[in-house]
């Protein structure tokens, strides 16, 4: 299991979170987000991959951010087409396509993206494209038809640790490769609470889900 901490904003906080050694840090390039990243990128350890988060952005805009910030991957939160995903693959980045879930989910929408994405990410459907702060029903994964690893997002926080550990013991979690953490670990939008992140990682570690 890998950890992704998303919605990073402040340079000092980014460096503090980097010391916890998540596998990924997410930077939101969507101007309407309170976690919009528009500053200089601090130097990060090579072990941490930088993921840019976009919502219905143009290919040119995404490529500009890839090159400016040396991104390792892109996370697409809007209505991006399979064609755009395929184009982005040419820039040697990991492509993550996000799908929003409310109570039910039609997994057939994944099919056009199977060959052009590295991972699917499932987030809670809410007023905003992400960071809504509450989880969806993970039982939907009992019907997950794909062989592609997926990232679990959507309001995951310290209060979900018990339910999360139970979920990770079930067969429908076998392809869950990464946990995406954001608003439930914040003091303010974009400012993460280090103590909460450390304790969450500790709980996963003592249960042998991460090193």
HELIX and SHEET records of a PDB file:
HELIX    1   1 UNK A   11  UNK A   18  1                                   8    
HELIX    2   2 UNK A   59  UNK A   69  1                                  11    
HELIX    3   3 UNK A   82  UNK A   89  1                                   8    
HELIX    4   4 UNK A  107  UNK A  113  5                                   7    
HELIX    5   5 UNK A  138  UNK A  143  5                                   6    
HELIX    6   6 UNK A  158  UNK A  160  5                                   3    
HELIX    7   7 UNK A  161  UNK A  168  1                                   8    
HELIX    8   8 UNK A  171  UNK A  173  5                                   3    
HELIX    9   9 UNK A  183  UNK A  185  5                                   3    
HELIX   10  10 UNK A  194  UNK A  206  1                                  13    
SHEET    1   A 9 UNK A   2  UNK A   5  0                                        
SHEET    2   A 9 UNK A  24  UNK A  28  1                                        
SHEET    3   A 9 UNK A  49  UNK A  54  1                                        
SHEET    4   A 9 UNK A  73  UNK A  76  1                                        
SHEET    5   A 9 UNK A  94  UNK A 101  1                                        
SHEET    6   A 9 UNK A 119  UNK A 124  1                                        
SHEET    7   A 9 UNK A 150  UNK A 152  1                                        
SHEET    8   A 9 UNK A 176  UNK A 181  1                                        
SHEET    9   A 9 UNK A   2  UNK A   5  1                                        
SHEET    1   B 2 UNK A 186  UNK A 188  0                                        
SHEET    2   B 2 UNK A 191  UNK A 192 -1                                        
END                                                                             
